Amino acid sequence: MKQITVGIDLGGTNTVIGFVDHEGNCLSEISTLTKEFTEIEPYMKNLCGLIQTELQKHSDWQLMGIGIGAPNANYHRGTIEEAPNLCWKGTVHFCKMMQEYFPNAKIAITNDANAAAMGEMIFGAAKGMKDFVVITLGTGLGSGIVVNGDLVYGHDGFAGEVGHTTAIIDGRQCGCGKKGCLEAYASATGIVRTMTELMCNSRKPSSLRDIPNSKLTSYDVFKAYQQGDELAKECFDYTGRILGIKLADVVCHTSPSTIFLFGGPAKAGDAIIKPTKASMEEHLLPIFKNKINICLSGLMNTNAAVLGASALAWKELEK
């Protein structure tokens, strides 16, 4: 029998389900729509039915555990709580409901950034590391913090919200309701906002002026950067400077050996890493200088969300 875990990436639009072995090989992958289900009970019945059907096709698989990465997930309680992009409001006891379908499997849930950190530790570039941080750059900014080999959850299960620490006092409006959050500056959305501001406040030429603001993406900014666009370079330098300042704070709190960047904007590589590293070093305490690496995730070209959720299950089984 081949032992496997199921990794579930639960998003507001789609749910992706992967069947993963102990080496991180995704043996099979299926998906279903999340947004079709306005109630949790029919969603859970559909989700678990898909998993059971796939398992029945492979009699040589032994299901050991199920890991779920989801927005606003609480590891301690096994719940999803007040997730703004999901139809199910309030507190959903996700693990308890799923356990009824799979009574013999170890089931755990965490948020997507924590799942990414777990995937990095089990299957990615953080193998063998005990202290590191994963920063997920996408529409928002998530973070998974690992200390002494364990994810940091805090007393309530929601620790590690680096994206919603204050970068600029009374700064940009953030989607969370606060002003000046790091996420409003160092994310795909933040990059677009910075580029738009630069074009409004400067007369320098830029190929991006031909793109309507509503259509502009962080990838457009990176392509312009590659072509030598001066304003695009200013945009990445500004983004990296703010991100580096906040990562210097993270280093003071947890002293990681490495900080991994993951997600779409991270694919810009040195365009974002170099200014971030320079800014972080500038703002570090002397005892931390030249000790911390900033590099790309080792899971950039994989279905990291599924592998991360699967890794959560494997980690739970080890415990």
Backbone hydrogen bonds, N-H to C=O, Kabsch-Sander energy under -0.5 kcal/mol:
donor,donor_aa,acceptor,acceptor_aa,energy
2,K,60,D,-3.7
3,Q,1,M,-0.6
4,I,62,Q,-2.5
5,T,20,V,-2.5
6,V,65,G,-2.3
7,G,5,T,-0.5
7,G,18,G,-2.7
8,I,6,V,-0.5
8,I,67,G,-2.6
9,D,7,G,-0.5
9,D,16,V,-2.9
10,L,8,I,-0.8
10,L,69,G,-2.6
11,G,9,D,-0.8
11,G,14,N,-2.2
15,T,32,T,-3.1
16,V,9,D,-2.3
17,I,30,I,-3.4
18,G,7,G,-2.9
19,F,28,S,-2.5
20,V,5,T,-2.9
20,V,18,G,-0.6
21,D,25,N,-2.1
22,H,3,Q,-0.5
24,G,21,D,-1.7
26,C,24,G,-0.5
27,L,19,F,-2.8
27,L,25,N,-1.0
28,S,19,F,-0.9
30,I,17,I,-2.5
32,T,15,T,-2.3
34,T,13,T,-2.6
35,K,13,T,-1.3
37,F,34,T,-1.9
38,T,36,E,-0.8
43,Y,39,E,-1.2
44,M,40,I,-2.9
45,K,41,E,-2.3
46,N,42,P,-2.2
47,L,43,Y,-2.9
48,C,44,M,-2.7
49,G,45,K,-1.8
50,L,46,N,-2.1
51,I,47,L,-1.9
52,Q,48,C,-2.6
53,T,49,G,-2.4
54,E,50,L,-2.0
55,L,51,I,-2.4
56,Q,52,Q,-2.0
57,K,53,T,-0.9
58,H,54,E,-0.5
58,H,55,L,-1.2
61,W,58,H,-1.9
62,Q,2,K,-2.9
63,L,61,W,-0.5
64,M,4,I,-2.9
65,G,4,I,-0.7
66,I,106,K,-3.0
67,G,6,V,-3.0
68,I,108,A,-1.9
69,G,8,I,-3.0
70,A,68,I,-0.5
70,A,110,T,-2.3
73,A,70,A,-1.2
74,N,79,T,-3.3
75,Y,73,A,-0.6
75,Y,157,G,-0.6
78,G,74,N,-1.8
79,T,74,N,-1.3
80,I,92,V,-2.1
81,E,72,N,-2.6
82,E,80,I,-0.5
82,E,90,G,-2.6
86,L,83,A,-1.2
89,K,87,C,-0.8
92,V,80,I,-3.0
92,V,90,G,-0.5
93,H,91,T,-0.5
94,F,92,V,-2.1
95,C,78,G,-2.2
97,M,93,H,-2.0
98,M,94,F,-2.4
99,Q,95,C,-2.4
100,E,96,K,-0.8
100,E,97,M,-0.6
101,Y,97,M,-0.5
101,Y,98,M,-1.2
102,F,98,M,-1.6
105,A,102,F,-1.4
106,K,64,M,-1.9
107,I,105,A,-0.5
108,A,66,I,-2.1
110,T,68,I,-2.4
115,A,111,N,-2.2
116,A,112,D,-2.0
117,A,113,A,-1.9
118,M,114,N,-2.4
119,G,115,A,-2.7
120,E,116,A,-2.1
121,M,117,A,-1.9
122,I,118,M,-2.3
123,F,119,G,-2.8
124,G,119,G,-1.1
124,G,120,E,-0.5
126,A,120,E,-1.6
127,K,124,G,-1.0
129,M,126,A,-2.5
132,F,146,V,-1.4
133,V,258,T,-1.9
134,V,144,G,-2.7
135,I,133,V,-0.5
135,I,260,F,-3.2
136,T,134,V,-0.6
136,T,142,G,-2.2
137,L,135,I,-0.7
137,L,262,F,-4.0
138,G,136,T,-0.7
138,G,140,G,-2.9
142,G,136,T,-2.2
144,G,134,V,-2.5
146,V,132,F,-2.8
146,V,144,G,-0.5
147,V,145,I,-0.5
147,V,150,D,-2.8
149,G,130,K,-3.2
150,D,147,V,-1.7
152,V,145,I,-2.7
153,Y,151,L,-0.7
157,G,154,G,-0.6
159,A,153,Y,-2.7
162,V,160,G,-1.6
164,H,161,E,-1.3
165,T,162,V,-1.8
167,A,180,G,-3.3
168,I,180,G,-1.8
171,G,168,I,-1.8
174,C,178,K,-2.9
177,G,174,C,-1.8
180,G,172,R,-3.7
182,L,165,T,-2.1
183,E,163,G,-2.7
184,A,181,C,-1.2
185,Y,182,L,-2.2
186,A,182,L,-3.1
187,S,185,Y,-0.9
188,A,138,G,-3.0
189,T,138,G,-0.6
191,I,187,S,-2.7
192,V,188,A,-1.8
193,R,189,T,-2.2
194,T,190,G,-2.5
195,M,191,I,-2.6
196,T,192,V,-2.5
197,E,193,R,-2.1
198,L,194,T,-2.5
199,M,195,M,-2.3
200,C,196,T,-1.7
201,N,197,E,-2.0
202,S,198,L,-0.6
209,R,206,S,-1.5
210,D,207,S,-1.2
211,I,208,L,-1.6
215,K,212,P,-1.9
216,L,212,P,-1.1
216,L,213,N,-0.5
221,V,217,T,-1.5
222,F,218,S,-2.0
223,K,219,Y,-2.6
224,A,220,D,-2.2
225,Y,221,V,-2.2
226,Q,222,F,-2.4
227,Q,223,K,-1.2
228,G,225,Y,-1.8
229,D,224,A,-2.6
233,K,229,D,-1.8
234,E,230,E,-2.0
235,C,231,L,-2.1
236,F,232,A,-2.1
237,D,233,K,-2.6
238,Y,234,E,-2.5
239,T,235,C,-2.4
240,G,236,F,-2.8
241,R,237,D,-2.0
242,I,238,Y,-2.1
243,L,239,T,-2.5
244,G,240,G,-2.8
245,I,241,R,-1.9
246,K,242,I,-1.8
247,L,243,L,-2.3
248,A,244,G,-1.8
249,D,245,I,-1.0
250,V,246,K,-1.9
251,V,247,L,-2.5
252,C,248,A,-1.7
253,H,249,D,-1.6
254,T,250,V,-2.4
255,S,251,V,-2.4
257,S,131,D,-2.8
258,T,131,D,-0.7
259,I,293,N,-2.9
260,F,133,V,-3.2
260,F,258,T,-0.5
261,L,295,C,-2.4
262,F,135,I,-2.6
266,A,263,G,-0.6
267,K,263,G,-0.8
267,K,264,G,-1.6
268,A,265,P,-1.6
269,G,266,A,-2.3
271,A,268,A,-1.7
272,I,269,G,-1.7
273,I,269,G,-2.8
274,K,270,D,-1.8
276,T,272,I,-1.5
277,K,273,I,-3.0
278,A,274,K,-2.4
279,S,275,P,-2.1
280,M,276,T,-2.7
281,E,277,K,-2.6
282,E,278,A,-1.9
283,H,279,S,-1.5
284,L,280,M,-0.7
284,L,281,E,-0.7
288,F,285,L,-2.1
289,K,285,L,-0.8
289,K,286,P,-0.6
291,K,288,F,-1.4
293,N,257,S,-2.1
295,C,259,I,-2.1
297,S,261,L,-2.2
300,M,297,S,-0.8
302,T,299,L,-1.6
304,A,302,T,-2.0
307,L,303,N,-2.3
308,G,304,A,-3.0
309,A,305,A,-1.9
310,S,306,V,-2.5
311,A,307,L,-2.7
312,L,308,G,-1.8
313,A,309,A,-1.4
314,W,310,S,-2.2
315,K,311,A,-2.7
316,E,312,L,-2.1
317,L,313,A,-2.0
318,E,314,W,-1.9
319,K,315,K,-1.5
